[in-house]
Amino acid sequence: MESLESELERARSLRVSDLADVIERIGFECTQCGACCRGATCGDGADDEAADDPDEDVEEHTATVFPDEIRQLQARGDYDWRDVARPMPYGLSDSPDGPGGETFEWALQTDGCGDCTFYEGDADGGVCTVYEDRPLICQTYPFSVDLGGTSQPMGAAVDREGPVRAHECEGLGRDISREDAEALAATLKRRAVRELEEAIAVRDNYEPTDAAADEVVVYDSEGPKRADGTPR
């Protein structure tokens, strides 16, 4: 298995023009359908009572967001940390007093239906209310880079060429200009580098804790935090 440092060097050596070639061949145009912003509980026009039923499983939208991206979104309005982000759910378990355990990194906060809290709309389409400050993973969807230590968005890849993966999206296969392909490719490379830098920092700052059964500890690139984003 390649080390994170080796993968980081690979990410830094990616040629934007090569990534743009692949994106241009696959093709992409955002249709503003909102599918990449929604969970799978209420946003399809089904019975919204699922949002109010504590016994109903909510399949949440999950998009990685880094600490500085959280603070950037906080700065847009009067947002607390938990208005913007929630602990990544993987590794957490339920207890009588609430969720507990250790996890790594943060996900964008969701509403009662599992949709991104910054999405306004329904299954017929909508808008991102923080579009200009949306995280890197949102800026580059439906594409990702196939390197160890980088994250994969929702759903398995439906197309791939070289290091580029394309994930399920109705906008795939549509014409994209060379200028837009290169801009998207540059952001995709920046995201890959950033994800690996974050992964290395998480590893280097990791210190096991004596968390209680009902306590959530989130390890990010800045060290262990409580669920509200404060240092632990």
C-alpha positions as CSV (number, residue, x, y, z in Angstrom):
1,M,0.0,0.0,0.0
2,E,1.3,3.4,-0.9
3,S,2.0,5.8,1.9
4,L,-0.1,9.0,2.2
5,E,3.0,11.0,1.5
6,S,3.6,9.0,-1.8
7,E,-0.1,9.6,-2.8
8,L,0.3,13.3,-2.0
9,E,3.3,13.5,-4.4
10,R,1.2,11.8,-7.0
11,A,-1.6,14.3,-6.5
12,R,0.7,17.2,-6.8
13,S,2.2,15.8,-10.0
14,L,-1.2,15.5,-11.7
15,R,-1.4,17.5,-14.9
16,V,-4.4,19.8,-15.0
17,S,-4.5,19.4,-18.8
18,D,-4.7,15.6,-18.6
19,L,-7.5,15.8,-16.1
20,A,-9.3,18.3,-18.3
21,D,-8.9,15.9,-21.3
22,V,-10.8,13.2,-19.4
23,I,-13.5,15.6,-18.1
24,E,-14.0,16.9,-21.6
25,R,-14.3,13.4,-23.1
26,I,-16.7,12.2,-20.4
27,G,-18.7,15.5,-20.6
28,F,-20.6,17.3,-17.9
29,E,-23.0,20.1,-17.3
30,C,-24.8,20.8,-14.0
31,T,-28.6,20.5,-14.5
32,Q,-29.3,21.9,-11.0
33,C,-31.4,18.8,-10.3
34,G,-30.1,18.9,-6.6
35,A,-29.7,15.1,-6.5
36,C,-26.1,15.5,-5.1
37,C,-27.5,17.7,-2.3
38,R,-30.3,15.5,-1.1
39,G,-30.7,12.5,1.1
40,A,-33.0,9.7,0.2
41,T,-35.8,10.1,2.7
42,C,-38.2,13.0,1.9
43,G,-36.7,14.9,-1.0
44,D,-38.3,12.7,-3.7
45,G,-41.8,13.9,-3.0
46,A,-42.6,11.0,-0.7
47,D,-44.3,11.3,2.7
48,D,-42.4,14.0,4.6
49,E,-43.6,12.5,7.9
50,A,-40.3,10.6,7.8
51,A,-38.7,13.8,9.0
52,D,-40.7,13.9,12.2
53,D,-40.7,10.1,12.9
54,P,-37.9,9.2,15.3
55,D,-38.2,5.5,14.4
56,E,-37.8,6.2,10.7
57,D,-34.3,5.7,9.3
58,V,-33.0,8.8,7.5
59,E,-30.5,8.3,4.8
60,E,-28.5,11.4,5.0
61,H,-26.6,13.4,2.4
62,T,-22.9,13.0,3.4
63,A,-20.3,15.4,2.0
64,T,-16.9,15.9,3.6
65,V,-16.1,19.5,4.8
66,F,-12.8,20.6,6.3
67,P,-12.4,22.8,9.4
68,D,-11.5,26.0,7.5
69,E,-14.4,25.4,5.1
70,I,-16.7,25.1,8.1
71,R,-15.4,28.5,9.4
72,Q,-15.8,30.0,6.0
73,L,-19.5,29.0,5.9
74,Q,-19.9,30.2,9.5
75,A,-18.7,33.6,8.4
76,R,-21.6,33.9,5.9
77,G,-24.1,34.3,8.6
78,D,-24.8,33.8,12.3
79,Y,-24.0,30.1,12.2
80,D,-22.8,27.9,15.0
81,W,-20.4,25.1,14.2
82,R,-23.2,22.6,14.4
83,D,-25.4,24.6,12.0
84,V,-22.8,23.9,9.4
85,A,-21.3,20.5,10.1
86,R,-21.9,17.3,11.9
87,P,-19.5,14.5,12.9
88,M,-18.9,12.1,10.1
89,P,-21.3,9.2,11.1
90,Y,-18.9,6.4,10.4
91,G,-17.6,4.8,13.6
92,L,-20.3,6.2,15.8
93,S,-22.8,4.1,17.7
94,D,-26.0,4.8,19.5
95,S,-26.3,4.7,23.3
96,P,-29.3,5.4,25.6
97,D,-27.9,8.9,26.1
98,G,-27.2,9.5,22.4
99,P,-24.5,8.8,19.8
100,G,-21.0,8.1,21.0
101,G,-17.6,7.0,19.8
102,E,-14.7,8.3,17.7
103,T,-14.8,9.4,14.1
104,F,-12.7,11.3,11.6
105,E,-13.5,14.5,9.8
106,W,-16.8,16.3,9.4
107,A,-19.8,16.2,7.1
108,L,-22.1,19.0,6.0
109,Q,-25.1,19.4,8.3
110,T,-28.4,17.9,7.2
111,D,-32.1,18.6,7.8
112,G,-34.7,16.2,9.0
113,C,-35.0,14.6,5.6
114,G,-31.3,14.1,5.3
115,D,-30.8,16.9,2.7
116,C,-27.9,19.3,3.0
117,T,-29.0,22.1,5.3
118,F,-27.9,24.6,2.7
119,Y,-30.1,23.2,-0.1
120,E,-33.4,24.9,-0.9
121,G,-35.6,23.0,-3.2
122,D,-37.1,19.6,-3.9
123,A,-36.8,16.6,-6.2
124,D,-37.6,18.9,-9.2
125,G,-34.5,21.1,-8.5
126,G,-33.3,23.8,-6.2
127,V,-30.4,26.0,-5.3
128,C,-27.4,25.9,-3.0
129,T,-27.7,28.9,-0.7
130,V,-23.9,29.0,-0.1
131,Y,-22.9,28.2,-3.6
132,E,-19.9,30.6,-3.8
133,D,-18.4,29.1,-0.6
134,R,-19.4,25.5,-1.1
135,P,-16.8,22.9,-0.1
136,L,-14.3,21.4,-2.6
137,I,-16.2,18.1,-2.7
138,C,-19.3,20.0,-3.9
139,Q,-17.4,22.1,-6.4
140,T,-16.0,19.0,-8.1
141,Y,-19.0,16.6,-8.0
142,P,-19.5,14.3,-9.9
143,F,-15.8,13.8,-10.3
144,S,-13.1,12.5,-8.0
145,V,-9.5,11.4,-8.2
146,D,-8.6,7.7,-7.6
147,L,-5.8,8.0,-5.1
148,G,-5.4,6.4,-1.7
149,G,-6.4,8.8,1.0
150,T,-8.9,10.7,-1.1
151,S,-12.6,10.5,-0.5
152,Q,-15.2,9.1,-2.9
153,P,-18.5,11.0,-3.2
154,M,-21.9,9.4,-2.9
155,G,-22.3,6.3,-5.1
156,A,-19.8,4.1,-6.9
157,A,-18.0,5.4,-10.0
158,V,-20.0,4.9,-13.2
159,D,-17.2,5.9,-15.5
160,R,-13.4,6.2,-15.1
161,E,-10.3,7.0,-17.1
162,G,-6.9,7.2,-15.7
163,P,-7.1,8.7,-12.2
164,V,-10.4,10.4,-12.9
165,R,-13.7,8.8,-11.6
166,A,-17.2,10.0,-12.6
167,H,-20.0,9.3,-10.2
168,E,-23.7,9.0,-10.9
169,C,-25.2,12.3,-12.1
170,E,-27.7,13.2,-14.8
171,G,-25.3,15.9,-16.0
172,L,-22.7,13.5,-17.2
173,G,-22.3,13.1,-21.0
174,R,-23.2,16.7,-21.8
175,D,-20.9,19.0,-23.7
176,I,-18.4,21.0,-21.6
177,S,-16.2,23.8,-22.9
178,R,-12.4,23.4,-22.7
179,E,-12.3,26.5,-20.4
180,D,-14.8,25.0,-18.0
181,A,-13.1,21.5,-18.2
182,E,-9.8,23.1,-17.2
183,A,-11.3,25.1,-14.4
184,L,-13.0,22.0,-13.0
185,A,-9.8,20.0,-13.5
186,A,-7.7,22.5,-11.5
187,T,-10.2,22.4,-8.7
188,L,-10.3,18.6,-8.8
189,K,-6.5,18.5,-8.4
190,R,-6.6,21.1,-5.6
191,R,-9.2,18.9,-3.8
192,A,-7.1,15.8,-4.2
193,V,-4.0,17.5,-2.7
194,R,-6.0,19.0,0.1
195,E,-7.7,15.7,1.0
196,L,-4.3,14.1,1.3
197,E,-2.8,17.0,3.3
198,E,-5.8,16.7,5.7
199,A,-5.4,12.9,6.0
200,I,-1.7,13.3,6.9
201,A,-2.5,15.9,9.4
202,V,-5.3,13.8,11.0
203,R,-2.9,10.9,11.3
204,D,-0.1,13.0,12.8
205,N,-2.4,14.8,15.3
206,Y,-4.2,11.6,16.4
207,E,-4.1,10.9,20.1
208,P,-6.4,8.3,21.6
209,T,-8.9,9.6,24.1
210,D,-10.8,8.1,27.0
211,A,-14.2,9.2,25.6
212,A,-17.3,8.2,27.5
213,A,-19.8,5.9,25.8
214,D,-22.1,8.8,25.0
215,E,-19.4,11.2,23.9
216,V,-18.5,12.0,20.3
217,V,-14.9,12.7,19.5
218,V,-14.0,14.0,16.0
219,Y,-10.5,13.8,14.8
220,D,-9.7,16.4,12.1
221,S,-6.5,18.0,10.9
222,E,-6.5,20.3,13.9
223,G,-6.7,17.5,16.5
224,P,-9.6,16.0,18.6
225,K,-12.8,18.0,18.9
226,R,-16.2,17.7,20.5
227,A,-19.3,17.4,18.4
228,D,-19.7,21.2,18.6
229,G,-16.3,21.8,17.1
230,T,-14.5,22.9,20.3
231,P,-11.1,21.4,21.0
232,R,-11.2,18.4,23.4
